[in-house]
Amino acid sequence: MRSSVAAAALAALFVAASAPAHAIPIFAQRYHLRCGQCHSVLPELNAFGNYFRSHGYRLPLPEHGTTIFAMRYQVEYDEH
């Protein structure tokens, strides 16, 4: 009985002394994804998170082809 009370008191002390986690969702901000897209239970990765990590943190490309022509136009006005 004394050991269970001591264990409960120690657990309560541990919970009371712990600080909140300060995770930085850098990938979620950079790629406009929710954390749950790559994680099922933090900090474990799900299948998509493992794929993302194993491919150099690059999102899969869309299925359409690339554009072979690009144009840039810049207008400048100078008043004299």
PDB file of N, CA, C and O in Angstrom:
ATOM      1  N   MET A   1       0.823  -1.197   0.000  1.00  0.00           N
ATOM      2  CA  MET A   1       0.000   0.000   0.000  1.00  0.00           C
ATOM      3  C   MET A   1       0.865   1.258   0.000  1.00  0.00           C
ATOM      4  O   MET A   1       0.584   2.208  -0.731  1.00  0.00           O
ATOM      5  N   ARG A   2       1.926   1.264   0.828  1.00  0.00           N
ATOM      6  CA  ARG A   2       2.790   2.438   0.883  1.00  0.00           C
ATOM      7  C   ARG A   2       3.523   2.650  -0.428  1.00  0.00           C
ATOM      8  O   ARG A   2       3.721   3.785  -0.863  1.00  0.00           O
ATOM      9  N   SER A   3       3.929   1.547  -1.063  1.00  0.00           N
ATOM     10  CA  SER A   3       4.671   1.682  -2.317  1.00  0.00           C
ATOM     11  C   SER A   3       3.774   2.213  -3.435  1.00  0.00           C
ATOM     12  O   SER A   3       4.244   2.966  -4.287  1.00  0.00           O
ATOM     13  N   SER A   4       2.504   1.839  -3.449  1.00  0.00           N
ATOM     14  CA  SER A   4       1.600   2.356  -4.486  1.00  0.00           C
ATOM     15  C   SER A   4       1.297   3.831  -4.260  1.00  0.00           C
ATOM     16  O   SER A   4       1.142   4.584  -5.221  1.00  0.00           O
ATOM     17  N   VAL A   5       1.212   4.252  -3.001  1.00  0.00           N
ATOM     18  CA  VAL A   5       1.000   5.674  -2.707  1.00  0.00           C
ATOM     19  C   VAL A   5       2.239   6.466  -3.098  1.00  0.00           C
ATOM     20  O   VAL A   5       2.132   7.559  -3.653  1.00  0.00           O
ATOM     21  N   ALA A   6       3.412   5.915  -2.808  1.00  0.00           N
ATOM     22  CA  ALA A   6       4.659   6.589  -3.177  1.00  0.00           C
ATOM     23  C   ALA A   6       4.799   6.667  -4.694  1.00  0.00           C
ATOM     24  O   ALA A   6       5.239   7.687  -5.224  1.00  0.00           O
ATOM     25  N   ALA A   7       4.431   5.598  -5.396  1.00  0.00           N
ATOM     26  CA  ALA A   7       4.501   5.600  -6.858  1.00  0.00           C
ATOM     27  C   ALA A   7       3.521   6.606  -7.441  1.00  0.00           C
ATOM     28  O   ALA A   7       3.850   7.305  -8.400  1.00  0.00           O
ATOM     29  N   ALA A   8       2.325   6.689  -6.878  1.00  0.00           N
ATOM     30  CA  ALA A   8       1.337   7.661  -7.358  1.00  0.00           C
ATOM     31  C   ALA A   8       1.807   9.085  -7.095  1.00  0.00           C
ATOM     32  O   ALA A   8       1.622   9.968  -7.933  1.00  0.00           O
ATOM     33  N   ALA A   9       2.415   9.309  -5.934  1.00  0.00           N
ATOM     34  CA  ALA A   9       2.933  10.647  -5.620  1.00  0.00           C
ATOM     35  C   ALA A   9       4.081  11.007  -6.546  1.00  0.00           C
ATOM     36  O   ALA A   9       4.178  12.150  -6.995  1.00  0.00           O
ATOM     37  N   LEU A  10       4.951  10.049  -6.838  1.00  0.00           N
ATOM     38  CA  LEU A  10       6.062  10.291  -7.756  1.00  0.00           C
ATOM     39  C   LEU A  10       5.550  10.574  -9.165  1.00  0.00           C
ATOM     40  O   LEU A  10       6.070  11.459  -9.844  1.00  0.00           O
ATOM     41  N   ALA A  11       4.542   9.838  -9.609  1.00  0.00           N
ATOM     42  CA  ALA A  11       3.955  10.073 -10.932  1.00  0.00           C
ATOM     43  C   ALA A  11       3.293  11.442 -10.992  1.00  0.00           C
ATOM     44  O   ALA A  11       3.417  12.144 -11.996  1.00  0.00           O
ATOM     45  N   ALA A  12       2.594  11.828  -9.935  1.00  0.00           N
ATOM     46  CA  ALA A  12       1.953  13.147  -9.903  1.00  0.00           C
ATOM     47  C   ALA A  12       2.994  14.254  -9.917  1.00  0.00           C
ATOM     48  O   ALA A  12       2.798  15.278 -10.571  1.00  0.00           O
ATOM     49  N   LEU A  13       4.101  14.061  -9.202  1.00  0.00           N
ATOM     50  CA  LEU A  13       5.184  15.043  -9.203  1.00  0.00           C
ATOM     51  C   LEU A  13       5.808  15.156 -10.584  1.00  0.00           C
ATOM     52  O   LEU A  13       6.107  16.258 -11.044  1.00  0.00           O
ATOM     53  N   PHE A  14       6.005  14.031 -11.244  1.00  0.00           N
ATOM     54  CA  PHE A  14       6.580  14.022 -12.590  1.00  0.00           C
ATOM     55  C   PHE A  14       5.678  14.753 -13.584  1.00  0.00           C
ATOM     56  O   PHE A  14       6.159  15.537 -14.403  1.00  0.00           O
ATOM     57  N   VAL A  15       4.384  14.499 -13.512  1.00  0.00           N
ATOM     58  CA  VAL A  15       3.428  15.153 -14.418  1.00  0.00           C
ATOM     59  C   VAL A  15       3.354  16.645 -14.132  1.00  0.00           C
ATOM     60  O   VAL A  15       3.277  17.449 -15.062  1.00  0.00           O
ATOM     61  N   ALA A  16       3.377  17.023 -12.871  1.00  0.00           N
ATOM     62  CA  ALA A  16       3.284  18.438 -12.507  1.00  0.00           C
ATOM     63  C   ALA A  16       4.541  19.204 -12.897  1.00  0.00           C
ATOM     64  O   ALA A  16       4.468  20.394 -13.205  1.00  0.00           O
ATOM     65  N   ALA A  17       5.694  18.537 -12.890  1.00  0.00           N
ATOM     66  CA  ALA A  17       6.955  19.210 -13.191  1.00  0.00           C
ATOM     67  C   ALA A  17       7.258  19.255 -14.679  1.00  0.00           C
ATOM     68  O   ALA A  17       8.148  19.995 -15.099  1.00  0.00           O
ATOM     69  N   SER A  18       6.552  18.494 -15.475  1.00  0.00           N
ATOM     70  CA  SER A  18       6.862  18.459 -16.907  1.00  0.00           C
ATOM     71  C   SER A  18       6.379  19.730 -17.594  1.00  0.00           C
ATOM     72  O   SER A  18       5.364  20.316 -17.218  1.00  0.00           O
ATOM     73  N   ALA A  19       7.126  20.134 -18.600  1.00  0.00           N
ATOM     74  CA  ALA A  19       6.798  21.338 -19.365  1.00  0.00           C
ATOM     75  C   ALA A  19       6.068  20.935 -20.640  1.00  0.00           C
ATOM     76  O   ALA A  19       6.234  19.809 -21.110  1.00  0.00           O
ATOM     77  N   PRO A  20       5.270  21.822 -21.203  1.00  0.00           N
ATOM     78  CA  PRO A  20       4.595  21.499 -22.458  1.00  0.00           C
ATOM     79  C   PRO A  20       5.602  21.361 -23.602  1.00  0.00           C
ATOM     80  O   PRO A  20       6.648  22.010 -23.606  1.00  0.00           O
ATOM     81  N   ALA A  21       5.277  20.524 -24.549  1.00  0.00           N
ATOM     82  CA  ALA A  21       6.150  20.319 -25.705  1.00  0.00           C
ATOM     83  C   ALA A  21       6.084  21.530 -26.619  1.00  0.00           C
ATOM     84  O   ALA A  21       5.037  22.158 -26.771  1.00  0.00           O
ATOM     85  N   HIS A  22       7.202  21.841 -27.213  1.00  0.00           N
ATOM     86  CA  HIS A  22       7.277  22.969 -28.136  1.00  0.00           C
ATOM     87  C   HIS A  22       7.757  22.461 -29.490  1.00  0.00           C
ATOM     88  O   HIS A  22       8.894  22.715 -29.889  1.00  0.00           O
ATOM     89  N   ALA A  23       6.906  21.759 -30.179  1.00  0.00           N
ATOM     90  CA  ALA A  23       7.253  21.247 -31.496  1.00  0.00           C
ATOM     91  C   ALA A  23       7.214  22.378 -32.509  1.00  0.00           C
ATOM     92  O   ALA A  23       6.382  23.281 -32.419  1.00  0.00           O
ATOM     93  N   ILE A  24       8.115  22.319 -33.465  1.00  0.00           N
ATOM     94  CA  ILE A  24       8.160  23.317 -34.528  1.00  0.00           C
ATOM     95  C   ILE A  24       7.695  22.632 -35.807  1.00  0.00           C
ATOM     96  O   ILE A  24       8.421  21.801 -36.352  1.00  0.00           O
ATOM     97  N   PRO A  25       6.521  22.954 -36.292  1.00  0.00           N
ATOM     98  CA  PRO A  25       5.995  22.280 -37.489  1.00  0.00           C
ATOM     99  C   PRO A  25       6.572  22.859 -38.779  1.00  0.00           C
ATOM    100  O   PRO A  25       5.829  23.350 -39.629  1.00  0.00           O
ATOM    101  N   ILE A  26       7.904  22.801 -38.924  1.00  0.00           N
ATOM    102  CA  ILE A  26       8.565  23.435 -40.067  1.00  0.00           C
ATOM    103  C   ILE A  26       8.127  22.808 -41.391  1.00  0.00           C
ATOM    104  O   ILE A  26       7.895  23.528 -42.362  1.00  0.00           O
ATOM    105  N   PHE A  27       8.012  21.483 -41.446  1.00  0.00           N
ATOM    106  CA  PHE A  27       7.593  20.842 -42.692  1.00  0.00           C
ATOM    107  C   PHE A  27       6.132  21.152 -42.990  1.00  0.00           C
ATOM    108  O   PHE A  27       5.767  21.350 -44.148  1.00  0.00           O
ATOM    109  N   ALA A  28       5.305  21.195 -41.975  1.00  0.00           N
ATOM    110  CA  ALA A  28       3.890  21.517 -42.174  1.00  0.00           C
ATOM    111  C   ALA A  28       3.733  22.932 -42.708  1.00  0.00           C
ATOM    112  O   ALA A  28       2.874  23.177 -43.556  1.00  0.00           O
ATOM    113  N   GLN A  29       4.538  23.861 -42.233  1.00  0.00           N
ATOM    114  CA  GLN A  29       4.458  25.238 -42.712  1.00  0.00           C
ATOM    115  C   GLN A  29       5.032  25.374 -44.111  1.00  0.00           C
ATOM    116  O   GLN A  29       4.469  26.072 -44.954  1.00  0.00           O
ATOM    117  N   ARG A  30       6.149  24.709 -44.359  1.00  0.00           N
ATOM    118  CA  ARG A  30       6.815  24.841 -45.656  1.00  0.00           C
ATOM    119  C   ARG A  30       6.004  24.209 -46.783  1.00  0.00           C
ATOM    120  O   ARG A  30       5.920  24.769 -47.876  1.00  0.00           O
ATOM    121  N   TYR A  31       5.414  23.061 -46.527  1.00  0.00           N
ATOM    122  CA  TYR A  31       4.711  22.328 -47.575  1.00  0.00           C
ATOM    123  C   TYR A  31       3.195  22.438 -47.469  1.00  0.00           C
ATOM    124  O   TYR A  31       2.479  21.771 -48.216  1.00  0.00           O
ATOM    125  N   HIS A  32       2.694  23.262 -46.562  1.00  0.00           N
ATOM    126  CA  HIS A  32       1.255  23.503 -46.388  1.00  0.00           C
ATOM    127  C   HIS A  32       0.500  22.193 -46.139  1.00  0.00           C
ATOM    128  O   HIS A  32      -0.530  21.927 -46.758  1.00  0.00           O
ATOM    129  N   LEU A  33       1.031  21.389 -45.227  1.00  0.00           N
ATOM    130  CA  LEU A  33       0.408  20.131 -44.838  1.00  0.00           C
ATOM    131  C   LEU A  33       0.112  20.162 -43.345  1.00  0.00           C
ATOM    132  O   LEU A  33       0.720  20.926 -42.596  1.00  0.00           O
ATOM    133  N   ARG A  34      -0.824  19.328 -42.925  1.00  0.00           N
ATOM    134  CA  ARG A  34      -1.065  19.146 -41.497  1.00  0.00           C
ATOM    135  C   ARG A  34      -0.047  18.146 -40.957  1.00  0.00           C
ATOM    136  O   ARG A  34       0.494  17.342 -41.716  1.00  0.00           O
ATOM    137  N   CYS A  35       0.212  18.188 -39.669  1.00  0.00           N
ATOM    138  CA  CYS A  35       1.157  17.248 -39.050  1.00  0.00           C
ATOM    139  C   CYS A  35       0.687  15.806 -39.244  1.00  0.00           C
ATOM    140  O   CYS A  35       1.505  14.898 -39.394  1.00  0.00           O
ATOM    141  N   GLY A  36      -0.637  15.597 -39.240  1.00  0.00           N
ATOM    142  CA  GLY A  36      -1.199  14.269 -39.407  1.00  0.00           C
ATOM    143  C   GLY A  36      -0.996  13.689 -40.792  1.00  0.00           C
ATOM    144  O   GLY A  36      -1.252  12.504 -41.007  1.00  0.00           O
ATOM    145  N   GLN A  37      -0.546  14.489 -41.724  1.00  0.00           N
ATOM    146  CA  GLN A  37      -0.269  13.979 -43.063  1.00  0.00           C
ATOM    147  C   GLN A  37       0.919  13.009 -43.030  1.00  0.00           C
ATOM    148  O   GLN A  37       0.920  12.006 -43.743  1.00  0.00           O
ATOM    149  N   CYS A  38       1.928  13.308 -42.203  1.00  0.00           N
ATOM    150  CA  CYS A  38       3.121  12.465 -42.114  1.00  0.00           C
ATOM    151  C   CYS A  38       3.167  11.630 -40.840  1.00  0.00           C
ATOM    152  O   CYS A  38       3.870  10.621 -40.791  1.00  0.00           O
ATOM    153  N   HIS A  39       2.428  12.035 -39.809  1.00  0.00           N
ATOM    154  CA  HIS A  39       2.475  11.357 -38.517  1.00  0.00           C
ATOM    155  C   HIS A  39       1.120  10.746 -38.196  1.00  0.00           C
ATOM    156  O   HIS A  39       0.077  11.366 -38.402  1.00  0.00           O
ATOM    157  N   SER A  40       1.155   9.501 -37.680  1.00  0.00           N
ATOM    158  CA  SER A  40      -0.077   8.917 -37.154  1.00  0.00           C
ATOM    159  C   SER A  40      -0.132   9.158 -35.651  1.00  0.00           C
ATOM    160  O   SER A  40      -1.145   9.627 -35.133  1.00  0.00           O
ATOM    161  N   VAL A  41       0.942   8.843 -34.953  1.00  0.00           N
ATOM    162  CA  VAL A  41       1.104   9.132 -33.532  1.00  0.00           C
ATOM    163  C   VAL A  41       2.461   9.804 -33.401  1.00  0.00           C
ATOM    164  O   VAL A  41       3.483   9.212 -33.748  1.00  0.00           O
ATOM    165  N   LEU A  42       2.479  11.023 -32.909  1.00  0.00           N
ATOM    166  CA  LEU A  42       3.746  11.761 -32.813  1.00  0.00           C
ATOM    167  C   LEU A  42       4.698  11.060 -31.870  1.00  0.00           C
ATOM    168  O   LEU A  42       4.240  10.606 -30.821  1.00  0.00           O
ATOM    169  N   PRO A  43       5.947  10.936 -32.146  1.00  0.00           N
ATOM    170  CA  PRO A  43       6.695  11.397 -33.298  1.00  0.00           C
ATOM    171  C   PRO A  43       6.864  10.341 -34.385  1.00  0.00           C
ATOM    172  O   PRO A  43       7.727  10.491 -35.250  1.00  0.00           O
ATOM    173  N   GLU A  44       6.073   9.291 -34.364  1.00  0.00           N
ATOM    174  CA  GLU A  44       6.195   8.211 -35.346  1.00  0.00           C
ATOM    175  C   GLU A  44       5.662   8.646 -36.706  1.00  0.00           C
ATOM    176  O   GLU A  44       4.654   9.347 -36.788  1.00  0.00           O
ATOM    177  N   LEU A  45       6.342   8.230 -37.774  1.00  0.00           N
ATOM    178  CA  LEU A  45       5.913   8.538 -39.134  1.00  0.00           C
ATOM    179  C   LEU A  45       4.996   7.441 -39.660  1.00  0.00           C
ATOM    180  O   LEU A  45       5.155   6.267 -39.326  1.00  0.00           O
ATOM    181  N   ASN A  46       4.035   7.842 -40.490  1.00  0.00           N
ATOM    182  CA  ASN A  46       3.197   6.863 -41.176  1.00  0.00           C
ATOM    183  C   ASN A  46       3.846   6.541 -42.524  1.00  0.00           C
ATOM    184  O   ASN A  46       4.989   6.932 -42.760  1.00  0.00           O
ATOM    185  N   ALA A  47       3.147   5.845 -43.400  1.00  0.00           N
ATOM    186  CA  ALA A  47       3.719   5.433 -44.689  1.00  0.00           C
ATOM    187  C   ALA A  47       4.108   6.642 -45.533  1.00  0.00           C
ATOM    188  O   ALA A  47       5.179   6.646 -46.141  1.00  0.00           O
ATOM    189  N   PHE A  48       3.255   7.672 -45.582  1.00  0.00           N
ATOM    190  CA  PHE A  48       3.583   8.856 -46.367  1.00  0.00           C
ATOM    191  C   PHE A  48       4.786   9.582 -45.768  1.00  0.00           C
ATOM    192  O   PHE A  48       5.642  10.061 -46.512  1.00  0.00           O
ATOM    193  N   GLY A  49       4.868   9.673 -44.449  1.00  0.00           N
ATOM    194  CA  GLY A  49       6.005  10.322 -43.799  1.00  0.00           C
ATOM    195  C   GLY A  49       7.310   9.594 -44.074  1.00  0.00           C
ATOM    196  O   GLY A  49       8.340  10.231 -44.296  1.00  0.00           O
ATOM    197  N   ASN A  50       7.278   8.264 -44.062  1.00  0.00           N
ATOM    198  CA  ASN A  50       8.475   7.491 -44.402  1.00  0.00           C
ATOM    199  C   ASN A  50       8.864   7.686 -45.857  1.00  0.00           C
ATOM    200  O   ASN A  50      10.050   7.796 -46.170  1.00  0.00           O
ATOM    201  N   TYR A  51       7.881   7.732 -46.754  1.00  0.00           N
ATOM    202  CA  TYR A  51       8.157   7.977 -48.171  1.00  0.00           C
ATOM    203  C   TYR A  51       8.778   9.362 -48.352  1.00  0.00           C
ATOM    204  O   TYR A  51       9.755   9.516 -49.085  1.00  0.00           O
ATOM    205  N   PHE A  52       8.220  10.354 -47.694  1.00  0.00           N
ATOM    206  CA  PHE A  52       8.701  11.732 -47.781  1.00  0.00           C
ATOM    207  C   PHE A  52      10.148  11.822 -47.290  1.00  0.00           C
ATOM    208  O   PHE A  52      10.974  12.477 -47.926  1.00  0.00           O
ATOM    209  N   ARG A  53      10.456  11.179 -46.181  1.00  0.00           N
ATOM    210  CA  ARG A  53      11.815  11.207 -45.640  1.00  0.00           C
ATOM    211  C   ARG A  53      12.787  10.445 -46.536  1.00  0.00           C
ATOM    212  O   ARG A  53      13.896  10.920 -46.780  1.00  0.00           O
ATOM    213  N   SER A  54      12.390   9.273 -47.031  1.00  0.00           N
ATOM    214  CA  SER A  54      13.298   8.462 -47.839  1.00  0.00           C
ATOM    215  C   SER A  54      13.566   9.063 -49.215  1.00  0.00           C
ATOM    216  O   SER A  54      14.544   8.692 -49.864  1.00  0.00           O
ATOM    217  N   HIS A  55      12.721   9.983 -49.671  1.00  0.00           N
ATOM    218  CA  HIS A  55      12.933  10.638 -50.961  1.00  0.00           C
ATOM    219  C   HIS A  55      13.484  12.052 -50.801  1.00  0.00           C
ATOM    220  O   HIS A  55      13.235  12.918 -51.640  1.00  0.00           O
ATOM    221  N   GLY A  56      14.227  12.280 -49.732  1.00  0.00           N
ATOM    222  CA  GLY A  56      14.912  13.555 -49.551  1.00  0.00           C
ATOM    223  C   GLY A  56      13.999  14.702 -49.183  1.00  0.00           C
ATOM    224  O   GLY A  56      14.292  15.848 -49.526  1.00  0.00           O
ATOM    225  N   TYR A  57      12.901  14.434 -48.498  1.00  0.00           N
ATOM    226  CA  TYR A  57      11.942  15.467 -48.077  1.00  0.00           C
ATOM    227  C   TYR A  57      11.418  16.260 -49.270  1.00  0.00           C
ATOM    228  O   TYR A  57      11.338  17.488 -49.233  1.00  0.00           O
ATOM    229  N   ARG A  58      11.068  15.539 -50.317  1.00  0.00           N
ATOM    230  CA  ARG A  58      10.463  16.155 -51.503  1.00  0.00           C
ATOM    231  C   ARG A  58       9.098  15.530 -51.730  1.00  0.00           C
ATOM    232  O   ARG A  58       8.930  14.314 -51.639  1.00  0.00           O
ATOM    233  N   LEU A  59       8.134  16.378 -52.026  1.00  0.00           N
ATOM    234  CA  LEU A  59       6.789  15.882 -52.295  1.00  0.00           C
ATOM    235  C   LEU A  59       6.747  15.220 -53.661  1.00  0.00           C
ATOM    236  O   LEU A  59       7.485  15.619 -54.562  1.00  0.00           O
ATOM    237  N   PRO A  60       5.899  14.219 -53.829  1.00  0.00           N
ATOM    238  CA  PRO A  60       5.768  13.591 -55.145  1.00  0.00           C
ATOM    239  C   PRO A  60       5.275  14.601 -56.174  1.00  0.00           C
ATOM    240  O   PRO A  60       4.405  15.424 -55.891  1.00  0.00           O
ATOM    241  N   LEU A  61       5.840  14.523 -57.356  1.00  0.00           N
ATOM    242  CA  LEU A  61       5.448  15.439 -58.426  1.00  0.00           C
ATOM    243  C   LEU A  61       4.093  15.046 -58.991  1.00  0.00           C
ATOM    244  O   LEU A  61       3.721  13.873 -58.943  1.00  0.00           O
ATOM    245  N   PRO A  62       3.349  16.010 -59.527  1.00  0.00           N
ATOM    246  CA  PRO A  62       2.073  15.671 -60.163  1.00  0.00           C
ATOM    247  C   PRO A  62       2.298  14.825 -61.412  1.00  0.00           C
ATOM    248  O   PRO A  62       3.404  14.775 -61.950  1.00  0.00           O
ATOM    249  N   GLU A  63       1.261  14.176 -61.856  1.00  0.00           N
ATOM    250  CA  GLU A  63       1.351  13.254 -62.980  1.00  0.00           C
ATOM    251  C   GLU A  63       1.464  13.943 -64.337  1.00  0.00           C
ATOM    252  O   GLU A  63       1.813  13.288 -65.320  1.00  0.00           O
ATOM    253  N   HIS A  64       1.182  15.232 -64.421  1.00  0.00           N
ATOM    254  CA  HIS A  64       1.244  15.908 -65.718  1.00  0.00           C
ATOM    255  C   HIS A  64       2.691  16.225 -66.086  1.00  0.00           C
ATOM    256  O   HIS A  64       3.569  16.242 -65.224  1.00  0.00           O
ATOM    257  N   GLY A  65       2.927  16.472 -67.352  1.00  0.00           N
ATOM    258  CA  GLY A  65       4.261  16.784 -67.842  1.00  0.00           C
ATOM    259  C   GLY A  65       4.697  18.187 -67.464  1.00  0.00           C
ATOM    260  O   GLY A  65       3.926  18.963 -66.898  1.00  0.00           O
ATOM    261  N   THR A  66       5.927  18.497 -67.780  1.00  0.00           N
ATOM    262  CA  THR A  66       6.450  19.819 -67.461  1.00  0.00           C
ATOM    263  C   THR A  66       6.232  20.771 -68.621  1.00  0.00           C
ATOM    264  O   THR A  66       6.020  20.345 -69.757  1.00  0.00           O
ATOM    265  N   THR A  67       6.283  22.045 -68.333  1.00  0.00           N
ATOM    266  CA  THR A  67       6.145  23.071 -69.357  1.00  0.00           C
ATOM    267  C   THR A  67       7.492  23.272 -70.035  1.00  0.00           C
ATOM    268  O   THR A  67       8.509  23.424 -69.359  1.00  0.00           O
ATOM    269  N   ILE A  68       7.508  23.273 -71.367  1.00  0.00           N
ATOM    270  CA  ILE A  68       8.774  23.425 -72.075  1.00  0.00           C
ATOM    271  C   ILE A  68       9.035  24.872 -72.468  1.00  0.00           C
ATOM    272  O   ILE A  68      10.100  25.186 -73.000  1.00  0.00           O
ATOM    273  N   PHE A  69       8.080  25.752 -72.214  1.00  0.00           N
ATOM    274  CA  PHE A  69       8.236  27.139 -72.613  1.00  0.00           C
ATOM    275  C   PHE A  69       7.822  28.032 -71.454  1.00  0.00           C
ATOM    276  O   PHE A  69       6.775  27.828 -70.840  1.00  0.00           O
ATOM    277  N   ALA A  70       8.650  29.015 -71.166  1.00  0.00           N
ATOM    278  CA  ALA A  70       8.333  29.976 -70.117  1.00  0.00           C
ATOM    279  C   ALA A  70       8.672  31.368 -70.621  1.00  0.00           C
ATOM    280  O   ALA A  70       9.616  31.543 -71.392  1.00  0.00           O
ATOM    281  N   MET A  71       7.907  32.350 -70.189  1.00  0.00           N
ATOM    282  CA  MET A  71       8.130  33.716 -70.636  1.00  0.00           C
ATOM    283  C   MET A  71       8.063  34.638 -69.426  1.00  0.00           C
ATOM    284  O   MET A  71       7.268  34.434 -68.508  1.00  0.00           O
ATOM    285  N   ARG A  72       8.921  35.659 -69.448  1.00  0.00           N
ATOM    286  CA  ARG A  72       8.911  36.663 -68.397  1.00  0.00           C
ATOM    287  C   ARG A  72       8.890  38.026 -69.057  1.00  0.00           C
ATOM    288  O   ARG A  72       9.614  38.278 -70.020  1.00  0.00           O
ATOM    289  N   TYR A  73       8.055  38.896 -68.529  1.00  0.00           N
ATOM    290  CA  TYR A  73       7.919  40.233 -69.079  1.00  0.00           C
ATOM    291  C   TYR A  73       8.020  41.218 -67.932  1.00  0.00           C
ATOM    292  O   TYR A  73       7.345  41.066 -66.914  1.00  0.00           O
ATOM    293  N   GLN A  74       8.865  42.232 -68.096  1.00  0.00           N
ATOM    294  CA  GLN A  74       9.046  43.221 -67.044  1.00  0.00           C
ATOM    295  C   GLN A  74       8.884  44.602 -67.650  1.00  0.00           C
ATOM    296  O   GLN A  74       9.515  44.936 -68.653  1.00  0.00           O
ATOM    297  N   VAL A  75       8.031  45.397 -67.029  1.00  0.00           N
ATOM    298  CA  VAL A  75       7.770  46.756 -67.492  1.00  0.00           C
ATOM    299  C   VAL A  75       8.437  47.718 -66.523  1.00  0.00           C
ATOM    300  O   VAL A  75       8.359  47.558 -65.305  1.00  0.00           O
ATOM    301  N   GLU A  76       9.089  48.712 -67.089  1.00  0.00           N
ATOM    302  CA  GLU A  76       9.733  49.718 -66.257  1.00  0.00           C
ATOM    303  C   GLU A  76       9.352  51.089 -66.789  1.00  0.00           C
ATOM    304  O   GLU A  76       9.378  51.325 -67.997  1.00  0.00           O
ATOM    305  N   TYR A  77       9.005  51.976 -65.896  1.00  0.00           N
ATOM    306  CA  TYR A  77       8.603  53.319 -66.279  1.00  0.00           C
ATOM    307  C   TYR A  77       9.579  54.290 -65.644  1.00  0.00           C
ATOM    308  O   TYR A  77       9.820  54.245 -64.437  1.00  0.00           O
ATOM    309  N   ASP A  78      10.136  55.161 -66.457  1.00  0.00           N
ATOM    310  CA  ASP A  78      11.089  56.150 -65.975  1.00  0.00           C
ATOM    311  C   ASP A  78      10.615  57.518 -66.431  1.00  0.00           C
ATOM    312  O   ASP A  78      10.542  57.777 -67.632  1.00  0.00           O
ATOM    313  N   GLU A  79      10.295  58.388 -65.503  1.00  0.00           N
ATOM    314  CA  GLU A  79       9.789  59.718 -65.842  1.00  0.00           C
ATOM    315  C   GLU A  79      10.939  60.712 -65.821  1.00  0.00           C
ATOM    316  O   GLU A  79      11.612  60.867 -64.801  1.00  0.00           O
ATOM    317  N   HIS A  80      11.169  61.392 -66.957  1.00  0.00           N
ATOM    318  CA  HIS A  80      12.226  62.419 -67.046  1.00  0.00           C
ATOM    319  C   HIS A  80      11.647  63.717 -67.465  1.00  0.00           C
ATOM    320  O   HIS A  80      12.373  64.702 -67.596  1.00  0.00           O
TER     321      HIS A  80
END
